[in-house]
Amino acid sequence: MSDTTLTSPESTTRAHGISLTDAAAVKVKNLLEQEGRDDLRLRVAVQPGGCSGLIYQLYFDERYLEGDETVDFDGVEVIVDNMSVPYLDGASIDFKDTISEQGFTIDNPNAAGSCACGDSFH
């Protein structure tokens, strides 16, 4: 067992410091099954932009890039590039499906602020 592994009933965190809730992992698995591909991973990154300086990117990727940190969450591989790791360490990815909200959400303790669009932070 690696000393970089932390386990809780809700999620698991290793390597890049991002956790994926059980609800998010199930949704990602369902989307991958719909695509009929087993070579895709969930990539999470931050990029310059948005009204507060940085925006999240969350998408399926078949590539591994130099410096990528990867963690397997019960069959769902989450990849983060090494430039994004410091901005995302401690963040949690969840999936919500309620009347008022549907989609993936990122709860990031590193985000000092956000703007009305809800996708950017600084």
Backbone torsions as a table, in degrees:
resi	resn	phi	psi	omega
1	MET	NA	133.1	-178.7
2	SER	-77.3	146.3	178.7
3	ASP	-78.2	-1.5	178.1
4	THR	-99.1	15.4	-177.8
5	THR	-105.3	128.3	172.9
6	LEU	-123.1	134.9	-177.5
7	THR	-125.5	137.3	172.9
8	SER	-137.1	165.3	-179.7
9	PRO	-64.5	-27.2	-175.1
10	GLU	-86.2	-39.2	-175.1
11	SER	-159.3	174.3	179.4
12	THR	-130.1	140.1	179.6
13	THR	-128.6	132.6	175.5
14	ARG	-151.0	168.2	171.9
15	ALA	47.5	-87.5	-173.4
16	HIS	-80.4	-6.0	174.4
17	GLY	85.4	2.3	177.6
18	ILE	-91.9	140.1	174.5
19	SER	-110.1	152.8	179.2
20	LEU	-123.9	118.9	-179.3
21	THR	-69.3	163.6	178.8
22	ASP	-60.5	-40.2	-179.9
23	ALA	-62.1	-41.2	179.5
24	ALA	-68.3	-40.9	179.7
25	ALA	-62.5	-42.3	178.6
26	VAL	-62.9	-43.2	-179.5
27	LYS	-64.3	-43.0	178.8
28	VAL	-62.2	-43.9	178.1
29	LYS	-59.1	-44.0	179.7
30	ASN	-62.7	-42.0	179.3
31	LEU	-64.6	-40.6	178.8
32	LEU	-66.0	-38.7	176.9
33	GLU	-63.3	-40.6	178.3
34	GLN	-63.2	-36.0	178.5
35	GLU	-74.0	-20.9	-178.9
36	GLY	70.2	28.7	-178.4
37	ARG	-126.4	138.8	177.5
38	ASP	-114.1	10.8	-178.5
39	ASP	-106.6	11.7	-178.1
40	LEU	-103.9	148.2	177.4
41	ARG	-125.4	159.3	175.8
42	LEU	-89.3	115.3	178.6
43	ARG	-99.8	133.6	177.0
44	VAL	-121.1	131.1	-178.1
45	ALA	-148.9	163.1	168.4
46	VAL	-117.2	141.9	-179.3
47	GLN	-132.1	152.5	175.1
48	PRO	-61.8	141.9	177.7
49	GLY	143.4	-174.6	-179.4
50	GLY	73.9	171.2	-176.1
51	CYS	-77.0	-14.6	-179.6
52	SER	-109.5	2.4	174.2
53	GLY	115.1	-36.0	-178.4
54	LEU	-136.7	145.5	174.9
55	ILE	-126.2	152.4	176.3
56	TYR	-82.5	146.7	168.7
57	GLN	-125.8	133.0	-179.1
58	LEU	-138.5	111.6	-175.6
59	TYR	-157.3	164.5	176.6
60	PHE	-83.3	139.7	-177.6
61	ASP	-140.5	141.1	176.7
62	GLU	-98.5	-6.3	-174.4
63	ARG	-95.6	153.3	164.2
64	TYR	-111.9	129.8	178.1
65	LEU	-109.7	155.0	179.5
66	GLU	-58.6	131.0	179.0
67	GLY	89.2	-0.4	178.3
68	ASP	-64.5	140.7	170.5
69	GLU	-103.6	132.4	-177.8
70	THR	-130.5	142.2	177.9
71	VAL	-136.0	137.1	176.9
72	ASP	-98.8	122.0	176.5
73	PHE	-107.3	86.1	177.6
74	ASP	50.3	49.4	177.5
75	GLY	96.8	-6.2	176.3
76	VAL	-109.8	114.3	-178.8
77	GLU	-90.0	125.6	178.3
78	VAL	-111.4	125.7	-177.5
79	ILE	-114.9	139.3	175.3
80	VAL	-134.3	131.9	177.1
81	ASP	-72.6	154.6	-173.1
82	ASN	-64.8	-22.8	177.3
83	MET	-75.4	-27.3	-178.1
84	SER	-87.5	-21.1	-175.1
85	VAL	-51.9	-48.9	-178.2
86	PRO	-61.4	-30.6	-179.8
87	TYR	-78.6	-21.6	-173.9
88	LEU	-110.8	-4.6	-178.5
89	ASP	-59.6	122.4	-179.3
90	GLY	94.1	-4.8	-179.8
91	ALA	-74.8	153.0	178.8
92	SER	-125.7	131.8	177.6
93	ILE	-102.7	128.0	-179.3
94	ASP	-128.8	164.5	172.8
95	PHE	-124.4	127.8	-179.9
96	LYS	-114.7	140.0	177.5
97	ASP	-139.7	80.7	-179.9
98	THR	-125.6	177.0	178.2
99	ILE	-61.1	-40.1	-175.3
100	SER	-90.7	-14.8	-173.2
101	GLU	-149.6	131.2	171.6
102	GLN	-141.5	131.2	177.3
103	GLY	136.4	179.6	178.5
104	PHE	-80.4	140.9	176.2
105	THR	-125.4	149.4	176.8
106	ILE	-120.7	116.8	175.6
107	ASP	-98.6	109.3	-172.4
108	ASN	-120.8	111.9	179.1
109	PRO	-68.2	-13.7	179.8
110	ASN	-82.8	-13.4	-178.2
111	ALA	-76.4	109.9	-178.1
112	ALA	-75.5	-19.8	179.8
113	GLY	-170.3	169.4	177.1
114	SER	-147.2	175.6	-179.7
115	CYS	-122.8	-179.2	-173.8
116	ALA	-59.9	-27.5	-177.8
117	CYS	-71.0	-21.9	176.1
118	GLY	78.6	-3.3	-177.2
119	ASP	-107.4	-5.6	-176.4
120	SER	-120.5	161.5	178.7
121	PHE	-157.1	171.4	175.7
122	HIS	-137.4	NA	NA
